[in-house]
Every structure is written in structure tokens, then in C-alpha cells.
């Protein structure tokens, strides 16, 4: 395979060092929250968000007053986006059926899809007010039927951001807290004197939020391990450098460590995109952030063939994959590792981030190899059940179960089966022995 890097990003070793420092800060902070509860959360909020109030939960009156400040057109846009998100989530929910089957007479097997009973939704907003993240986490949880939805977002310019609060409230949040970072995630998962802990944490965030979710996983469930935003553009000579450069920098502005990759089989497009990125960075208002991401994490990879492009793309397993080629559906059919695909020049990642209806909380750091993104099913637990309704079935299943338990040496397990064989089948199985084998079939 011939793969040429026209531009490479920060070495993996340097990235690992950054991750280790973040992990240590998070571990120390979570211990503080567990030990000191509300007092620690308050100190962290004052220290990192410069936000000081007695209770970080907004009252119903406060929520109403804050939403009243939202421009009517902005409110209408929020409702439009949420309608799209709800519609797609509902279609997903409708595809998840409870089942019940009778594989043999008298044996009933089934499963039920039960909502998680409480969820904590983190909505980033310290640098950019991430209105859309409220749709993705809160509204989707509401469609799933979660009975307790709490939501946290940091203050923006020293106060709750009205549009974010409106999106949380309209999405269906039962409790809204103006908290950011590790203190928000830790308070929701661990609990404090005033915040009951949740069963599931969802939502994107910066490196510290992502690491906090990783360390809390097991104590609570999480949606996925979501690190800094990643984007990949797969393009050939059917598109131009302006589209490619715009789509790369449009995601690079998320933060200082957002990987952005151009994967192409056209050297001309690759070189022109590098030039176009320099031009756009000179005029982009968020270039102060986007430039750092591009310089440290941007890559331009040149391949010979579409098959090579496919192989490299699946190996990178990027969060967002924008495909603009003469065979977009071929990539849809053959790609296996990614967060979400954006097919064709008419669509783009920003559509998915904000309004089109699919969920924007997606796997990063190669997690697309084993999981998809946040969806309504993440809020549902599929639980099985079994029921035997006839004596004959109880005796037959019990006999097989008894012998299989004895095969593994589980005597107590076997006796659970044996007592049913004796009681419902009229067969005397001595304690500590397996059920008799059926007569050998005639040769």
C-alpha cells in the first residue's frame, strides 16, 4: 500500500503525555467531590467557572425568566432542531420491540426494553454555548422515557446561557444545574448532599470531562468514551479545495486538540487544500483555536486507490467522516469503523452537529471500531425473562439442565433442576446426582 503523509500531526507520545496529566487532575478532583460533596463542587465552580451561588440548581421561576430572554427566532430554530432529533429518535425507538416467543410447548422466553431510571446529561458551554448538545442528550432521553433527566451546563460569560437553558427545558430536563467540567460530571455520578446520583452519564465535553466519564464508568454507565472532536474528509477530484478546507477547519475550531484529516487520491486537491486552509485561517474569526488544532493535529494523507483510502479510513476510525467522491455509496457499503458518515457535497458535519436529526455525540479515539454513537437505545436496557407453564416442560428442561450442570461440576445448580424433575416429572433423582440419561436410540 502506498500512503504518503503530506502533513502530519503531533506525535503519539506527546498526546499520551497530555492524557496522563489530565488523568491525574481528574482523579484528584473526583476524590475531592466524593469526600466533600457540595462544598467541593462549590469551590471548583468558583475556581474554574468564576461562578458563585448558593444552589447551582435553577428554580422553575429562574428557568422561565431565562427562557423569556431568548430571541423568538432563536427559540423557533431550537424547536425545529429538536423536532428533527425527536423524530429520528422516535423512529429508532419504534424499531426496538419487546419480544416473547415459545420455542417449545410450555417454555416462554422474552425480553423487555426498560428505560434507565435516571440520566445525567452534560451540555458543554464554557467556550461555545452548545445548544445542540441539549437536543442530542436530553430530548433523546425523553423519547426513551427516562423518568429522571438532569442536565448540567457551565455558565457562559458569567451567567446561564439562555438558549442552552431553553433547549434543556424544552428537551425535557427535570432538573437543570449551572455547573461545568469535572465538578458537574462528578456531582451527577457520585452525588452530593443536594444532588442525587444518576445511573447513566451522557454528553460530550472537553478532555477533562471525557476523562472523568472514563474514570466513573462502572460506578455509573456512560454513553461512550468521547474525546476531542475529530473530523475526516475523504475526497477525490470531483470536489474542490474550498469545500475540503472549510469542512476541516469547521471542526478544528472546536478546541486546541481536534484532529482533522484530509484523505484523498488527488495530489492536486491535497496541495490546493493546504493552500486554501492557509487563506481561510487568515480570515476565520475562530482561527486562534482552529490554527492550533490544524498545526498540531491536522493531517493530509495521499493514497493511490479508493481501496487504500477505505483501509486508512477504517484504521483511523474518525468520529465524523465527510465523504465527497464519485462513489459515496460505495464507502457507505464498505466502511466499518467510524462515528457517523456525511455523504456527498450537499451535506456536512455541521448539519449533523446542529439540526438534521441524527445524534452528534459520537465515538472518538478509535472507539468507532466497537461502538456507534449516542442513540435512543443507549437509554434503554434490554432485560430477558423466562417462564415455564407446564409440568412436562419443567421436567424436560430440568433433566437437560441437571446433566449439563453435573458436566461442569455444579452440584447445587444440578439440584435446582433435579427438584423440578422430581416434583413435576415424577422421576426420582437422588440428591447430588444428575438426571438419568434418556434411553439410547436404537441403532
JOUR-V968992 format. One record per residue. N is the residue number from 1. SS is DSSP state (A for helix, B for strand, O for the rest). PHI is phi in whole degrees, 0 to 359 (none if undefined). Layout:
n=N ss=SS phi=PHI
n=N ss=SS phi=PHI
//
This chain:
n=1 ss=O phi=none
n=2 ss=O phi=254
n=3 ss=B phi=233
n=4 ss=B phi=242
n=5 ss=B phi=266
n=6 ss=B phi=282
n=7 ss=B phi=211
n=8 ss=O phi=242
n=9 ss=O phi=261
n=10 ss=O phi=299
n=11 ss=O phi=302
n=12 ss=A phi=302
n=13 ss=A phi=297
n=14 ss=A phi=294
n=15 ss=A phi=296
n=16 ss=A phi=296
n=17 ss=A phi=295
n=18 ss=A phi=299
n=19 ss=A phi=298
n=20 ss=A phi=295
n=21 ss=A phi=295
n=22 ss=A phi=299
n=23 ss=A phi=300
n=24 ss=A phi=293
n=25 ss=A phi=299
n=26 ss=A phi=296
n=27 ss=A phi=301
n=28 ss=A phi=296
n=29 ss=A phi=293
n=30 ss=A phi=296
n=31 ss=A phi=297
n=32 ss=A phi=297
n=33 ss=A phi=295
n=34 ss=A phi=294
n=35 ss=A phi=280
n=36 ss=A phi=238
n=37 ss=O phi=56
n=38 ss=A phi=303
n=39 ss=A phi=298
n=40 ss=A phi=293
n=41 ss=A phi=299
n=42 ss=A phi=297
n=43 ss=A phi=297
n=44 ss=A phi=293
n=45 ss=A phi=295
n=46 ss=A phi=295
n=47 ss=A phi=291
n=48 ss=A phi=265
n=49 ss=A phi=253
n=50 ss=O phi=53
n=51 ss=O phi=231
n=52 ss=O phi=230
n=53 ss=O phi=207
n=54 ss=O phi=294
n=55 ss=O phi=237
n=56 ss=O phi=271
n=57 ss=B phi=275
n=58 ss=O phi=280
n=59 ss=O phi=282
n=60 ss=A phi=299
n=61 ss=A phi=295
n=62 ss=A phi=297
n=63 ss=A phi=299
n=64 ss=A phi=298
n=65 ss=A phi=295
n=66 ss=A phi=292
n=67 ss=A phi=295
n=68 ss=O phi=298
n=69 ss=O phi=274
n=70 ss=O phi=282
n=71 ss=O phi=302
n=72 ss=A phi=305
n=73 ss=A phi=292
n=74 ss=A phi=298
n=75 ss=A phi=296
n=76 ss=A phi=295
n=77 ss=A phi=295
n=78 ss=A phi=299
n=79 ss=A phi=296
n=80 ss=A phi=297
n=81 ss=A phi=297
n=82 ss=A phi=295
n=83 ss=A phi=297
n=84 ss=A phi=294
n=85 ss=A phi=296
n=86 ss=A phi=297
n=87 ss=A phi=297
n=88 ss=A phi=290
n=89 ss=A phi=297
n=90 ss=A phi=293
n=91 ss=A phi=298
n=92 ss=A phi=297
n=93 ss=A phi=298
n=94 ss=A phi=295
n=95 ss=A phi=279
n=96 ss=O phi=262
n=97 ss=O phi=258
n=98 ss=O phi=289
n=99 ss=B phi=231
n=100 ss=B phi=213
n=101 ss=B phi=223
n=102 ss=B phi=237
n=103 ss=B phi=294
n=104 ss=B phi=211
n=105 ss=O phi=305
n=106 ss=O phi=90
n=107 ss=B phi=246
n=108 ss=B phi=250
n=109 ss=B phi=236
n=110 ss=B phi=197
n=111 ss=B phi=218
n=112 ss=B phi=237
n=113 ss=B phi=261
n=114 ss=B phi=247
n=115 ss=B phi=296
n=116 ss=O phi=304
n=117 ss=O phi=277
n=118 ss=O phi=204
n=119 ss=B phi=222
n=120 ss=B phi=252
n=121 ss=B phi=255
n=122 ss=B phi=263
n=123 ss=O phi=241
n=124 ss=O phi=300
n=125 ss=O phi=182
n=126 ss=O phi=289
n=127 ss=O phi=262
n=128 ss=O phi=236
n=129 ss=O phi=289
n=130 ss=O phi=274
n=131 ss=A phi=306
n=132 ss=A phi=296
n=133 ss=A phi=295
n=134 ss=A phi=292
n=135 ss=A phi=300
n=136 ss=A phi=294
n=137 ss=A phi=266
n=138 ss=A phi=288
n=139 ss=A phi=297
n=140 ss=A phi=293
n=141 ss=A phi=297
n=142 ss=A phi=295
n=143 ss=A phi=298
n=144 ss=A phi=289
n=145 ss=O phi=90
n=146 ss=O phi=295
n=147 ss=O phi=283
n=148 ss=O phi=227
n=149 ss=B phi=241
n=150 ss=B phi=246
n=151 ss=B phi=224
n=152 ss=B phi=236
n=153 ss=O phi=213
n=154 ss=O phi=287
n=155 ss=O phi=293
n=156 ss=B phi=239
n=157 ss=O phi=55
n=158 ss=O phi=87
n=159 ss=B phi=206
n=160 ss=O phi=299
n=161 ss=O phi=282
n=162 ss=A phi=302
n=163 ss=A phi=293
n=164 ss=A phi=294
n=165 ss=A phi=298
n=166 ss=A phi=299
n=167 ss=A phi=295
n=168 ss=A phi=298
n=169 ss=A phi=295
n=170 ss=A phi=294
n=171 ss=A phi=290
n=172 ss=O phi=119
n=173 ss=O phi=292
n=174 ss=O phi=271
n=175 ss=B phi=223
n=176 ss=B phi=235
n=177 ss=B phi=239
n=178 ss=O phi=265
n=179 ss=O phi=221
n=180 ss=O phi=234
n=181 ss=A phi=64
n=182 ss=A phi=300
n=183 ss=A phi=295
n=184 ss=A phi=290
n=185 ss=A phi=295
n=186 ss=A phi=295
n=187 ss=A phi=296
n=188 ss=A phi=292
n=189 ss=A phi=277
n=190 ss=A phi=274
n=191 ss=O phi=87
n=192 ss=O phi=224
n=193 ss=O phi=298
n=194 ss=O phi=244
n=195 ss=O phi=237
n=196 ss=O phi=287
n=197 ss=O phi=292
n=198 ss=O phi=257
n=199 ss=O phi=267
n=200 ss=B phi=216
n=201 ss=B phi=250
n=202 ss=B phi=222
n=203 ss=O phi=114
n=204 ss=O phi=280
n=205 ss=O phi=181
n=206 ss=O phi=284
n=207 ss=A phi=299
n=208 ss=A phi=287
n=209 ss=A phi=296
n=210 ss=A phi=299
n=211 ss=A phi=291
n=212 ss=A phi=297
n=213 ss=A phi=297
n=214 ss=A phi=297
n=215 ss=A phi=288
n=216 ss=A phi=271
n=217 ss=B phi=299
n=218 ss=O phi=109
n=219 ss=O phi=293
n=220 ss=B phi=227
n=221 ss=B phi=280
n=222 ss=B phi=228
n=223 ss=O phi=290
n=224 ss=O phi=187
n=225 ss=O phi=274
n=226 ss=O phi=251
n=227 ss=O phi=265
n=228 ss=O phi=302
n=229 ss=O phi=305
n=230 ss=O phi=236
n=231 ss=B phi=219
n=232 ss=B phi=229
n=233 ss=B phi=250
n=234 ss=B phi=258
n=235 ss=B phi=218
n=236 ss=O phi=236
n=237 ss=O phi=281
n=238 ss=O phi=278
n=239 ss=O phi=235
n=240 ss=O phi=246
n=241 ss=A phi=293
n=242 ss=A phi=298
n=243 ss=A phi=300
n=244 ss=A phi=296
n=245 ss=A phi=296
n=246 ss=A phi=296
n=247 ss=A phi=291
n=248 ss=A phi=288
n=249 ss=A phi=288
n=250 ss=A phi=299
n=251 ss=A phi=261
n=252 ss=A phi=297
n=253 ss=O phi=286
n=254 ss=O phi=301
n=255 ss=O phi=193
n=256 ss=O phi=275
n=257 ss=O phi=224
n=258 ss=O phi=261
n=259 ss=O phi=298
n=260 ss=B phi=220
n=261 ss=B phi=232
n=262 ss=B phi=258
n=263 ss=B phi=242
n=264 ss=B phi=212
n=265 ss=O phi=251
n=266 ss=O phi=242
n=267 ss=A phi=298
n=268 ss=A phi=300
n=269 ss=A phi=296
n=270 ss=A phi=300
n=271 ss=A phi=292
n=272 ss=A phi=292
n=273 ss=A phi=293
n=274 ss=A phi=302
n=275 ss=A phi=294
n=276 ss=A phi=294
n=277 ss=A phi=298
n=278 ss=A phi=300
n=279 ss=A phi=295
n=280 ss=A phi=291
n=281 ss=A phi=296
n=282 ss=O phi=284
n=283 ss=O phi=236
n=284 ss=O phi=288
n=285 ss=O phi=301
n=286 ss=O phi=262
n=287 ss=A phi=298
n=288 ss=A phi=301
n=289 ss=A phi=270
n=290 ss=A phi=300
n=291 ss=A phi=296
n=292 ss=A phi=295
n=293 ss=A phi=299
n=294 ss=A phi=294
n=295 ss=A phi=292
n=296 ss=A phi=269
n=297 ss=A phi=232
n=298 ss=B phi=279
n=299 ss=B phi=220
n=300 ss=B phi=234
n=301 ss=B phi=242
n=302 ss=B phi=253
n=303 ss=B phi=245
n=304 ss=O phi=274
n=305 ss=O phi=227
n=306 ss=A phi=294
n=307 ss=A phi=299
n=308 ss=A phi=295
n=309 ss=A phi=300
n=310 ss=A phi=298
n=311 ss=A phi=296
n=312 ss=A phi=295
n=313 ss=A phi=298
n=314 ss=A phi=293
n=315 ss=A phi=290
n=316 ss=A phi=287
n=317 ss=O phi=53
n=318 ss=O phi=292
n=319 ss=O phi=295
n=320 ss=B phi=251
n=321 ss=B phi=234
n=322 ss=B phi=268
n=323 ss=B phi=251
n=324 ss=B phi=226
n=325 ss=O phi=220
n=326 ss=O phi=274
n=327 ss=O phi=213
n=328 ss=A phi=300
n=329 ss=A phi=293
n=330 ss=A phi=295
n=331 ss=A phi=293
n=332 ss=A phi=301
n=333 ss=A phi=288
n=334 ss=A phi=250
n=335 ss=O phi=288
n=336 ss=O phi=235
n=337 ss=O phi=229
n=338 ss=O phi=188
n=339 ss=O phi=274
n=340 ss=B phi=211
n=341 ss=B phi=258
n=342 ss=B phi=235
n=343 ss=B phi=258
n=344 ss=O phi=93
n=345 ss=O phi=292
n=346 ss=O phi=285
n=347 ss=O phi=256
n=348 ss=O phi=195
n=349 ss=A phi=296
n=350 ss=A phi=299
n=351 ss=A phi=303
n=352 ss=A phi=292
n=353 ss=A phi=297
n=354 ss=A phi=244
n=355 ss=O phi=212
n=356 ss=O phi=289
n=357 ss=O phi=127
n=358 ss=O phi=285
n=359 ss=O phi=276
n=360 ss=O phi=262
n=361 ss=O phi=274
n=362 ss=O phi=228
n=363 ss=O phi=289
n=364 ss=O phi=234
n=365 ss=O phi=52
n=366 ss=O phi=69
n=367 ss=A phi=293
n=368 ss=A phi=297
n=369 ss=A phi=287
n=370 ss=O phi=229
n=371 ss=O phi=210
n=372 ss=O phi=267
n=373 ss=O phi=272
n=374 ss=O phi=296
n=375 ss=O phi=206
n=376 ss=A phi=301
n=377 ss=A phi=295
n=378 ss=A phi=294
n=379 ss=A phi=271
n=380 ss=B phi=244
n=381 ss=B phi=249
n=382 ss=B phi=266
n=383 ss=B phi=249
n=384 ss=B phi=268
n=385 ss=B phi=214
n=386 ss=B phi=222
n=387 ss=B phi=207
n=388 ss=B phi=249
n=389 ss=O phi=246
n=390 ss=O phi=230
n=391 ss=A phi=297
n=392 ss=A phi=298
n=393 ss=A phi=294
n=394 ss=A phi=298
n=395 ss=A phi=289
n=396 ss=A phi=292
n=397 ss=A phi=298
n=398 ss=A phi=297
n=399 ss=A phi=294
n=400 ss=A phi=298
n=401 ss=A phi=299
n=402 ss=A phi=301
n=403 ss=A phi=295
n=404 ss=A phi=291
n=405 ss=A phi=294
n=406 ss=A phi=297
n=407 ss=A phi=302
n=408 ss=A phi=265
n=409 ss=O phi=88
n=410 ss=O phi=267
n=411 ss=A phi=292
n=412 ss=A phi=297
n=413 ss=A phi=302
n=414 ss=A phi=300
n=415 ss=A phi=291
n=416 ss=A phi=302
n=417 ss=A phi=287
n=418 ss=A phi=300
n=419 ss=A phi=297
n=420 ss=A phi=286
n=421 ss=A phi=298
n=422 ss=A phi=294
n=423 ss=A phi=284
n=424 ss=A phi=255
n=425 ss=A phi=248
n=426 ss=O phi=68
n=427 ss=O phi=254
n=428 ss=O phi=275
n=429 ss=O phi=254
n=430 ss=O phi=303
n=431 ss=O phi=301
n=432 ss=O phi=85
n=433 ss=O phi=240
n=434 ss=O phi=276
n=435 ss=O phi=298
n=436 ss=O phi=298
n=437 ss=O phi=284
n=438 ss=O phi=293
n=439 ss=O phi=303
n=440 ss=O phi=296
n=441 ss=O phi=299
n=442 ss=O phi=299
n=443 ss=O phi=297
//
